Amino acid sequence: MLFEHFSFSGLDLGNRLVRSATFEKRADDDGFVTESLIELYEDLARGGIGLMITGNALVHPSGRSVAQMLCIHSDIYIQGLRKLTSAVHSLDGLIAIQLVHGGRQSFPILLGGNDAIAPSAVYDTSTKIMPRAMTDAEIWKIVDAFADAARRARIAGFDAVQIHGAHGYLVSEFISPYTNRRDDYWGGDEERRFHFLEEVYKAMRKEVGEDYPLMIKMNADDLIEGGLKVEEAVKIAVRLEEMGLDAVEVSGGMYESSQKAAQPDITSPEEEAYFRRFGKVFKSKLKIPVMLVGGMRSQSIMEDVLQKGEADLISIARPLIREPDLPKKFEAGKEKADCISCNGCMDFQNLGVVKCIQLL
């Protein structure tokens, strides 16, 4: 099944492999597209990936979580982004852009000394950051920022947009009971925690139209005590499907849950596909495509996940940093990626660009 064509919402993927959004550290200091970034995605397009999703693109300056991240919070970025999509399309690739606000996982040093903002003032034990609770006006401003970014994405030629609703960033923070402790329209119970994502989705859909694919990456489980659990997460996905969402990518974890989102040292097939139990739950409740990420390294494991109906699409990230042509290698008969899950590629601060340190 892995190398069957797969179509949804006007997209025709040549196979069921997706490049999951991964920070590249290849934009310039102001967030503009560079030749290095374009070359990365050209390599992925040549490598045969069915759909690639960019690293998280910033929708508002108040949500910058890393330096040299791609930006889309102003029309001045459209020209460079269009150059990126044109390069990918010239190689018959499909490219989506992931939109993000870092929320409480944004560092004040990257915010001009301003406080990180979040649904609630909940201290982050991993970053040692105490965010400031957002005002109602600030929340609506960020809703509008997501919508404006989606508009720019369509103008720039991206084939789809993915909302980053996972890994403890702002959208994830609003739907999580661990980080959202408000008692107003935006939080207080399961229904109200959904409102921010609901308003973001509606505003984005209004900007891009009904015929443009909108997707989400979301946690099935925050993997932290008091966090979002799969029972609530899948209900959120069902509601989004009813509103017109086109696909969901299932993940888990946040900064405070340590390396559970990108587990290291995957050395055996039994350690692969560590979120497949969540994919099975989402697939049982949804009709839209389910993408599953989480430590898949072997073609046989990917095929097993598809055959057992635990996902429609297989998302991979770290293996493509080492081998951007891995899909073609798989199709030619390679069984397992060379990636050893050392997580050295995630040492962003000490790398000039995100790359496999085993190849240095």
N, C-alpha and C positions, 0 to 999 in steps of 0.2 A: 504493500500500500504506500510505502514511503515515497515512491517515485511516480505515483499517479498524479495526474493533473487534479487540482482542487479549485473550484470556483465558488465565490460568494460575493454578493453585493457588487457585481460588476468587475471584480478582480479575478483574473485567471492565473493561478499559480502553477508553475511547471512541475512542482512537487510539493510535498507537505512539510518542508523544512522552512523554519522562520528564524531569521537572525533577531534574537531578543535584544531589546534596547540595552546598550552598553556604553558607558561614558568613554569617550575617545581621547579627550584632552588634545584635540587638534584644531579647535577654533582658535582665533587669536584672542588677545587679552580683552578685547571688546565684544567678543562673541560672534565675530563674522566668520563666514566660511573661508577656509584656506585651501590651497592646492593639496596639502597633505590630507585634509579631510576628504576631498573629492577622490583622491587616489585610493584611499581606504575603501570607499564605497564602490569604486570601479573594480577593485580587486574582488570584492564580495559578489558583484554582479557577474564577473567573469567566472567566479568559482561555482556558480550554479544554484545559489540560494533561491528558494521560491519567493520569499518576501523578506525584505530587510526593514528593520525599524531603527531609526536613528537613536543615538544617545539622547538623554533628556534635554529638551530645549526649553529655555527659560521664558515664561510668559509675563513676568513682572520683576523688576530689579529687587524688590523686597524678598525674593525667594531664591537668591543665588546660593547654591550649596557647595559649589566647587569652582575653582578658577578655570578659565579657558573652556567654559561650557558654551555650547551653541545657544544663540539667542534668537528670539522671535517676538520680542515685546515692542517692536517698532517697525514701521513700514520700511525703514532704511535697511533692514535685513533681507527684504524680499529678493533683490537682485542677486545677491550671493546664493541664497537658497535655491533660486531658479537655476543657477549655474550647476548646482549640485544635482538637482533632479534631472536636468537635461543630460548630464553626463551618464547617469544611471540608465535613463530611458534609451540613450543611444546604444547601450549594450543589452537592450531588451530586459532590463531589470525592473522590479517593482519596489518602490520605496515609500514607507510611511514615516511620519515624524511623531515622536513622543513629546507631549507637552507636560510641563511640570512647574510647580511652585514648591520650593524646598521646605516651607513652613518652619517648624522648630529645629529642623536639621540643616538650617542655613547658619553660616558662621558670621558673627558680627564683623569680623575683620574683612569679610567680603561685602558687607552691607554699609560701608562707610562709617562703621562704628555704631550703627543703629541696632536695636534689639531685633532678634528673630521674632516673627509673629506666628501665632498658632491659634487654634480654637480656644485653648485654655492655657493657663500658666502652669504647665506641668514640667518639672525639671527633667532634663535628659541626662541620665546617669552615664551614658557613653561619651557624650560630647562635652559634658559639664556646662551645658547651656540652659539658662532659665528664660524661656520665651515670654513675650507679652501677649496677653489675650487680645484678639482682634475686636475692634468695634464693629457694629453693624454696617456702618458706611464702608469700612475697610473690606469687609467680606464681599459686599456687592461690587466693589472696585475690582477684586480679584476674579469674581464671576465674569465680569466684563472683559478682563484681561485674557481669560481662557477663550472667550468667544472671539475676540479680536485676533488672537494667535491662530485660531482655527481658520478664520477668514484668510489670513496671510498665507497659511499653509496651502490652501486650495489655489490661491493666486500663484504661488510659487511652484505649483505643479506636483505636489506630493499626491500619491495615489490614495492615501488614507491618513487619518490622524488617530493617534492613540493617547488617551488620557492616562497619565501616570497616577493610578489610584492605589499603588502598593508601596511597601517598604518604608512606611513611616513618614512619607512626604505629606504635603498639606491635605490633599484629597483623602489620603489614607487616614490622616489625623482626625478629620471630621467624622468619618464613619466608624472610628474605633472608640469604644467606651473607655479605653485606657487613656487616650489623649484628649477626648472631647468630654468635658465635664460641665458644659454650659447648662443653663436652664432657661432657654429662650427659643426662638424659632429654629435655631441652628443646633440645638442639642438638649439633652435631658432624658431622652428615651430613644428606642430603636428608630421610630418614625422620624423624629426630628434630627437625628444624626444623619439621616439620608438627605436632608434638604439641600445641603451645600452641593453635593454631587448631582442631585436632581436639577438644581438651578444652573449649574455649570453645563450639564448635558443639554438642557433646553436652550440655553443661550448659544451654545456652539451649533446646535442643529439649526437654529434660526439663521445663523450666519452662513452656513455651508449648504443648506438645502437638504431635501429628503433623499437625494440620489447620491450622496457622498458618503463613503464608509467612515463611520466613527466607531472606534474600538476602545476598550479599557484594559489595562493591566491592573489587577487587584489582588490583594491578599485573600487567600482562603482562611488564613490563620495568622495572627500577628506573632505567634510563637513566643508570647510573653504573658505572664499572669495578669488577668484582667483585660486582656486585649480582645480583638475581634476573633470570633470563632467561625467555623465553616457553616454552621447552621444559619447564622445571620448573614454571612457573606453571600451564600447562594441565593438567599431571598433578595438581596440587593441586585444581584445579577439578573434574576428573573424580572424584577421591576424595570430594570434598564432595557431588557429585551422587549418588554411590553411597550416601552417608549420608543423603540426603534433602533436600539444598539445593534451593531453589525457583527461583533465578535468580542470574546473575552479571553484574556490571557491570565492563567491561574498561577500565582506565586505565593510567597509567604515571607514573614519576617520583617524586621526593621533594625535600625542601628542598635537599639538596646537589646535586641535578641541575639547579638553577636553575629557569628558567621552562619547562622541557620538559613539565611536567604541564598548564600553562595557557599555551600558546604565544601570544606577542603578535603584533600587526600581521599578522593574516590578511587579505590584500588580494585574493586570487585563489582561484578554485575549486580550483586545484592545491595550495594550502596548507591546505585544509580536510581534515577527517576524517583527522588525522595518526596515528591509532591503528588505522585500518581494517585494516592488515595483521595486527594482532594479533586483531582481531575475527574475521577469516577463519579463523585457527588455532583459536580457541576454538569457533567454530561447527562446525568439521570434527570435533570430538571430543565435543561435548556435545549432549544432547537437551533439556536445560532451556533456557529463554530466555536469550539473551545481549543485554545492553544495551551499547551502545558510546558512549563519550563522546570528546571531543577535537576542538574547533574547528570543528564543523559550523555553517554559517551560511546555506547555500542549500538551499531545498527540493529542488531537483533533485539535489544531492549526497546528501542524506538518502535520497531515493527510490532513488538508484543503489546506495547501501550495502545497502538492504533488498532490492532486486531481485537483487543479486548474492550474496545469502545471507551477507553479512559481519556481520550482526546481525539480531536480531528486533525490537529497540526502539532508538530514537534518544534519547540523553541529551544535554541541553543545560543550560548553567548561566548563563554570562555574558550571552547574549542576553536571557534572561528577567529579568535585573536591569534592563535598559533597557526591555524590552517584555514585561511579564507577560502581555499578551494576544496574544503572537506566534502561538500555535497557531491562534487564530481568524483572525488576519490571513493566515496561511499558507492556511488552508482557503478563505478568500475570494479567494485568488489571488496574494498577495504572494510574491515569489520569494526575497528575501534579507532577513535580519535587519539592523536598523540598527546593531547592535553592531560597533564597529571594532577590537575586541580590543586596546584601549589598556592594559588591566589596571589602570586607575585605580580601579576598584571593589574591587581587592584591596589597596589601601593602607589596611588596617584601622585602623592606629593614628591616622591623620589624618582619619578620617571618623567622624562621629557614629553613623551606621548605614551598612551596606554599600549603596551606590547607584551609579548611573551618573553619573560626574562630567561627562560631556558634556551632561547635562541641567541642570546647576546654573545 
